[in-house]
Amino acid sequence: MSENKTQSGLLLPADITVILDQYGHLLQSYTNLTDRHSVFATFKLTTTKLSILFPFKEHPVHGITGLHATEKYDDNGFVKEYHYQWKVIIPKQGVLFSHISAWENEPHDDPKTPEKYKVNSEPHHHHHIPGDRHQRKDNYDVQTLKSAFAFVSRYIESGSEYKP
């Protein structure tokens, strides 16, 4: 059982203090990054939502990247929806061009959803192709902010290119 899941599989909100203690060495402050979008300034945390950008040290292949995290909470305080997006943050680019990798749990079970976008781990899925957020695959491992950090940290620490 993940430390961010209850025994019944409900997702617990991210513990920012624990994440910063474990992964804070990967973060970097940038003067040309709008303060309101950075972990080094205020971030949105309410009883219903977390929205924060963690800017990483410059990567030799991917450049200046960050992990943008959004969690939406239900009335009981559990995560009902999450989006963890590793992306290029400087220079600012469109959604497709900045995309490196992302993990989400938005359901795509509409009957009109093309088969190529459906995954076995629905609603959890991984947008795994850099520059192409349309492609998705199963996601059984990254369902919390801490697990997203664990995934990305390998590439930030080693400087190796992310290749799915």
Phi, psi and chi 1 to 4 in degrees:
 res  aa     phi    psi   chi1   chi2   chi3   chi4
   1 MET       -  132.0  177.2  177.1   67.8      -
   2 SER   -65.4  147.8  166.1      -      -      -
   3 GLU   -69.7  -11.2   64.0 -172.9   72.7      -
   4 ASN  -106.2   17.1  -77.1   39.3      -      -
   5 LYS  -126.9  146.3  -75.5 -173.9  179.9 -178.1
   6 THR   -81.9  172.2   65.8      -      -      -
   7 GLN   -61.5  -28.3  -73.5 -177.1  -22.6      -
   8 SER   -85.4    4.3   59.0      -      -      -
   9 GLY    90.0    2.4      -      -      -      -
  10 LEU   -71.6  140.7  -63.6  171.7      -      -
  11 LEU   -87.3  133.4  -62.4  172.2      -      -
  12 LEU   -90.2  151.9  -61.5  171.1      -      -
  13 PRO   -59.8  152.3  -23.5   33.4      -      -
  14 ALA   -62.3  140.5      -      -      -      -
  15 ASP   -98.5   95.1 -172.2  -28.1      -      -
  16 ILE   -60.4  -37.8  -58.7  -60.8      -      -
  17 THR   -61.3  -46.2  -57.1      -      -      -
  18 VAL   -63.7  -43.0  168.6      -      -      -
  19 ILE   -63.0  -45.4  -70.7  168.2      -      -
  20 LEU   -65.8  -36.3  -69.9  176.5      -      -
  21 ASP   -62.7  -40.5  -76.0  -12.3      -      -
  22 GLN   -84.5  -35.3 -171.9  168.1   -2.9      -
  23 TYR  -120.7    5.9  -62.8  104.3      -      -
  24 GLY   -58.2  -28.6      -      -      -      -
  25 HIS   -65.1  -14.8   66.4  -75.8      -      -
  26 LEU   -86.6  -11.4  -58.0  175.5      -      -
  27 LEU   -90.2  153.5  -56.4  178.6      -      -
  28 GLN  -143.1  142.0  177.2   71.8   45.4      -
  29 SER   -94.3  138.1 -179.0      -      -      -
  30 TYR  -124.9  132.3  -63.8   98.3      -      -
  31 THR   -68.4  -28.5   57.0      -      -      -
  32 ASN   -92.8   15.2   50.8  -18.4      -      -
  33 LEU  -103.1  123.4 -176.8   63.5      -      -
  34 THR   -53.9  123.2  -52.3      -      -      -
  35 ASP   -53.5  -38.3  -80.0  -14.3      -      -
  36 ARG   -68.0  -10.1   66.1 -175.5  176.3   85.6
  37 HIS  -106.9   10.1  -65.2  -62.4      -      -
  38 SER  -115.9  150.8  170.1      -      -      -
  39 VAL   -64.6  -19.2   70.5      -      -      -
  40 PHE   -83.1    0.3  -64.1  102.2      -      -
  41 ALA  -125.6 -156.6      -      -      -      -
  42 THR   -76.1  151.8   58.6      -      -      -
  43 PHE  -134.8  161.3   57.1   91.4      -      -
  44 LYS   -85.7  118.3 -177.6  176.6  177.0  114.7
  45 LEU  -141.8  113.4  176.6   59.4      -      -
  46 THR  -128.7 -175.1   67.6      -      -      -
  47 THR   -72.6  -12.3   56.8      -      -      -
  48 THR  -113.4  -14.6   59.9      -      -      -
  49 LYS  -158.7  145.6 -175.6  176.2 -178.4  178.2
  50 LEU  -120.9  133.6  164.2   73.1      -      -
  51 SER  -142.8  119.5 -179.2      -      -      -
  52 ILE  -153.4  147.7 -172.2  169.4      -      -
  53 LEU  -116.0  125.8  174.3   64.4      -      -
  54 PHE  -104.1  104.3  -62.6   92.0      -      -
  55 PRO   -79.3  130.2   24.5  -26.9      -      -
  56 PHE   -94.6  162.2  -68.0  124.7      -      -
  57 LYS   -58.2  152.2  -65.5  176.5 -178.9  177.2
  58 GLU   -61.2  134.1 -172.5  166.3   -0.6      -
  59 HIS   -96.4  137.1 -171.8  -83.5      -      -
  60 PRO   -64.1  -23.1   16.8  -24.3      -      -
  61 VAL  -104.7  -48.9  176.9      -      -      -
  62 HIS   -88.1  -12.9  -61.7  -65.2      -      -
  63 GLY    84.0 -146.2      -      -      -      -
  64 ILE   -87.2  111.6  -61.0  174.9      -      -
  65 THR  -121.0  169.5   67.2      -      -      -
  66 GLY  -155.2  165.9      -      -      -      -
  67 LEU  -110.7  112.2 -173.1   62.0      -      -
  68 HIS   -94.9  122.1 -177.2 -138.8      -      -
  69 ALA  -117.5  132.8      -      -      -      -
  70 THR  -132.2  129.4  -56.7      -      -      -
  71 GLU  -128.1  135.8  -68.4 -178.5  -11.2      -
  72 LYS  -114.0  136.2  -66.2 -179.7 -177.8  176.4
  73 TYR  -109.4  147.2  -52.2  122.2      -      -
  74 ASP   -83.4 -178.2   67.1   16.1      -      -
  75 ASP   -64.2  -19.3  -67.6  -21.8      -      -
  76 ASN   -96.0    1.0  -62.9  -47.1      -      -
  77 GLY    89.7    5.7      -      -      -      -
  78 PHE   -89.5  156.5  -65.6  107.9      -      -
  79 VAL   -73.1  119.7  176.9      -      -      -
  80 LYS  -100.0  -22.8   66.2  178.3  176.9 -178.1
  81 GLU  -149.2  136.6 -171.3  176.6  -53.3      -
  82 TYR  -135.5  152.2   64.8   82.0      -      -
  83 HIS  -142.4  118.4  -54.3  -91.5      -      -
  84 TYR  -122.7  112.9  -53.0  124.1      -      -
  85 GLN  -121.3  117.3  -56.5  166.1   -4.7      -
  86 TRP   -91.0  122.1 -178.9   25.7      -      -
  87 LYS  -150.1  162.1   61.5 -175.1 -179.7  179.2
  88 VAL   -72.3  127.6  175.0      -      -      -
  89 ILE  -109.6  -21.2   57.6  173.3      -      -
  90 ILE  -138.1  122.7  -60.9  174.4      -      -
  91 PRO   -74.7  154.0   28.9  -32.7      -      -
  92 LYS   -67.1  130.5 -170.1  168.1 -179.8  154.7
  93 GLN  -131.4  174.0  -57.1  171.6   -4.9      -
  94 GLY   -67.9  169.3      -      -      -      -
  95 VAL   -55.6  -46.0  173.0      -      -      -
  96 LEU   -68.9  -42.6  -70.0  179.0      -      -
  97 PHE   -74.1  -26.3  -64.8  112.8      -      -
  98 SER   -87.3  -15.7   64.8      -      -      -
  99 HIS   -66.0  129.3  170.9   74.1      -      -
 100 ILE  -111.9  -54.4  -60.6  171.3      -      -
 101 SER  -160.6  151.1 -168.7      -      -      -
 102 ALA  -152.9  153.0      -      -      -      -
 103 TRP  -131.6  134.1  -56.4  -92.6      -      -
 104 GLU  -148.1  166.0  -59.1  173.1  -20.1      -
 105 ASN  -131.1   30.9   71.9  -26.3      -      -
 106 GLU   -72.2  127.7  -78.0 -176.2  -50.5      -
 107 PRO   -70.0  140.7   18.2  -22.9      -      -
 108 HIS  -125.8   49.8  -69.8   83.6      -      -
 109 ASP   -99.3   13.6   53.0    2.8      -      -
 110 ASP   -61.4  137.2 -174.4  -63.7      -      -
 111 PRO   -56.9  -23.3  -22.0   29.5      -      -
 112 LYS   -84.2   -7.3  -62.9  178.3 -161.5  166.5
 113 THR   -65.4  126.6  -59.3      -      -      -
 114 PRO   -60.0  143.7  -22.4   32.6      -      -
 115 GLU   -54.1  -35.9  -78.5  -59.9  -44.6      -
 116 LYS   -64.4  -17.2   67.5 -179.5 -178.9  176.8
 117 TYR   -97.8   -8.0  -63.8  134.9      -      -
 118 LYS   -83.8  141.3  -65.9 -178.2  179.7  179.3
 119 VAL  -130.0  157.9  -64.7      -      -      -
 120 ASN   -68.5  -27.1  -66.0  -37.3      -      -
 121 SER   -91.8   16.8   61.0      -      -      -
 122 GLU   -46.9  132.3 -166.6   69.1   48.5      -
 123 PRO   -88.9   -5.7   35.2  -36.9      -      -
 124 HIS   -71.5  129.3  -54.0  -77.5      -      -
 125 HIS  -149.2  162.4   56.0  -84.9      -      -
 126 HIS  -124.6  120.3 -179.7 -169.2      -      -
 127 HIS   -85.9   96.3  -63.2  -86.7      -      -
 128 HIS  -100.2   -7.8   61.6  -68.9      -      -
 129 ILE  -101.7  116.7  -55.1  -66.0      -      -
 130 PRO   -55.9  134.3  -26.2   35.7      -      -
 131 GLY    79.5   -0.4      -      -      -      -
 132 ASP  -140.4   89.0 -174.8   -4.5      -      -
 133 ARG   -75.1   -6.7  -78.9 -169.0   48.0   86.3
 134 HIS   -74.7  -34.1  -64.0  -68.4      -      -
 135 GLN   -76.8  139.0  -66.6 -165.8   48.0      -
 136 ARG  -136.7  153.0  -57.5  157.4   27.5  124.2
 137 LYS  -142.7  172.4   71.8  175.6 -169.3  173.2
 138 ASP   -57.6  148.1  -70.0  -24.7      -      -
 139 ASN  -137.7   99.3  172.8   27.5      -      -
 140 TYR  -104.6  -16.1  -64.0  103.9      -      -
 141 ASP  -104.3  -35.0  -58.1  -37.4      -      -
 142 VAL  -108.1   96.2  178.2      -      -      -
 143 GLN  -131.0    8.4  -62.8  178.0    6.9      -
 144 THR  -137.2  160.2   65.2      -      -      -
 145 LEU   -61.5  -39.8 -179.1   54.9      -      -
 146 LYS   -62.7  -40.2 -170.5  172.0  179.8 -177.7
 147 SER   -71.2  -29.8   58.3      -      -      -
 148 ALA   -66.1  -42.7      -      -      -      -
 149 PHE   -60.8  -43.1 -100.2   96.1      -      -
 150 ALA   -59.6  -41.2      -      -      -      -
 151 PHE   -64.5  -53.2 -177.3   96.0      -      -
 152 VAL   -69.1  -34.0  173.4      -      -      -
 153 SER   -58.3  -32.2   69.6      -      -      -
 154 ARG   -57.8  -39.6  -62.6 -179.5  -59.9 -150.8
 155 TYR   -80.9  -36.2  -61.3   97.5      -      -
 156 ILE   -68.4  -44.9  -58.2  -61.7      -      -
 157 GLU   -68.6  -39.4  -70.5  173.1  -21.9      -
 158 SER   -87.4  -22.6   70.0      -      -      -
 159 GLY    77.3    5.9      -      -      -      -
 160 SER   -78.6  153.2   60.0      -      -      -
 161 GLU   -75.0  138.5 -178.0  177.3    6.9      -
 162 TYR   -78.5  119.7  167.5   67.9      -      -
 163 LYS  -133.5  116.8  -66.7 -179.2 -177.7  178.2
 164 PRO   -66.5      -   13.3  -16.1      -      -
